[in-house]
Amino acid sequence: MPRLASAALAGTAIEFYDFFVYGTAAALVLGPLYFPSFSPLAGTLAAFGTFAVGFLARPLGSALFGHVGDRYGRRPVLLASLLLTGVATVAVGFVPTYASIGLAAPVLLLVLRFLQGLGLGGEWGGAVLVTVEHAPPERRGLWASFPQIGPSVGFLLANGLVLALSALLTEAQFASWGWRVPFWAAGLLVLAGLWLRRSITETPQFRELAETGSRAEAPLAEVLRGHWRLLLLTGGALASAYSVFYGVSTWSLAYGTEHLGVDRTTMLACILLAVAVMTVWTPVAAVLGDRWGRRPLCLAGCAACALWMVPYAALLGTASPPAVAAGAVLALLSIGTVLSVIGAYLPELYAPRIRCTGAAVGYNLGGVLGGALTPIVATALADGSGPPWGVAAYLAGIAVVSLACFALLPETRPTAGPGGGAGTKAGAAEATAPA
């Protein structure tokens, strides 16, 4: 389990590094470089628009790679999704600016961002299933939290590198070529990830499906036909985690530097601190999920998000680095409570034959509902200075919706028996999932 979990963590860290480094670049430099004829506000909105395309592609990627995972195995998904995301990320670092090739520049960004999202849509399902389907039931939450730590590690790698470059280079150097370095570095990370994943074995549950001829012929059709309500509930439940994370990590970076006058390096450091704290909290909360259940932690995390958004806006509006950091830490601890158990929770909601598709599509549907639009909506709501009260209301509202969705989902923590089948709450949840 430690070897499998480490390989899953490394892979998700690398793929989310690829995804996050684009978000940071969109917040800092892509607007002026690729949309120069726009006003500063419109340029930022356009850059965040290309950022959103990656989220729109993620459910498509989860459907595509979910089909592969449910029909041909979890292992091929891990390798193919990592390679696709990595190649697209490296290519972003070579896209000429609008000044060099005109309209083709933002079009290329859109295409590559779409490919990034397609690959990442498949990554999560493959990574969590490798850990969930190998793990003992009583420790499934803990081991499934390792792929959930990966996104935080990827964020720290991406933004840590940007922070170092921002501190070492002048504004002109960073805008000219410095922002491209993290994209080029993705190539080395992908090679390392492929090496780590080369020896991963197929999961016992998929081998059993293959041996008994129980694999789904059309997993996406089966999910949509029999479990569409479950799919919508999981997407809505995860919307808040995405909206708060990208509100804090991506939108606030642009808002703090452009409207509040906070130094770029300082703002990055505040966000990195918050993500680091969330990284440490994730396995701790996962252990609590194994003991007390997935659903109670998700409800508590969403409630905390709803209550904290107004204080967070007030602290952000002060433009004081300690206040900004404190607000971001508590916001990410709230959604980290949800994300810590979701790696076990979502797969347990679906039978093994459709698990790769159902869990991944539900997870990435939440990204569309919460992550894709948040930087754009928040930028439009807060185009002045001071505390962004409109953004606080928007994020709190999404948290309330997610709270309601989690309230309608069943508990899945296993009580007896191996896997997610008979003798477990997970099996009961799948068997009674409303059509």
Buried (B, 14 or more C-beta within 10 A) or exposed (E): EEEBBEBBBBBBBBBBBBBBBBBBBBBBBBBBBBBEEBEEBEBBBBBBBBBBBBBBBBBBBBBBBBBBBBBBBBBBBBBBBBBBBBBBBBBBBEBEBBEEEEEEBBBBBBBBBBBBBBBBBBBBBBBBBBBBBBBEBEBBBBBBBBBBBBBBBBBBBBBBBBBBBBEEBEEEEBBBEBBBBBBBBBBEBBEEBBEBBEEBEBBEBBEBBBEEEEBBEBBBEBBBEBBEEBBBBBBBBBBBBBBBBBBBBBBBBBBBBBBBEBEBBBBBBBBBBBBBBBBEBBBBBBBBBBEBBBBBBBBBBBBBBBEBBBBBBBBBBBBBBEBBBBBBBBBBBBBBBBBBBBBBBBBBBBBBBBBBBBBBBBBBBBBBBBBBBBBBBBBBBBBEEBBBBBBBBBBBBBBBBBBBBBEEBBBBBBEEEEBBBEBBBBBBBBEEBEE
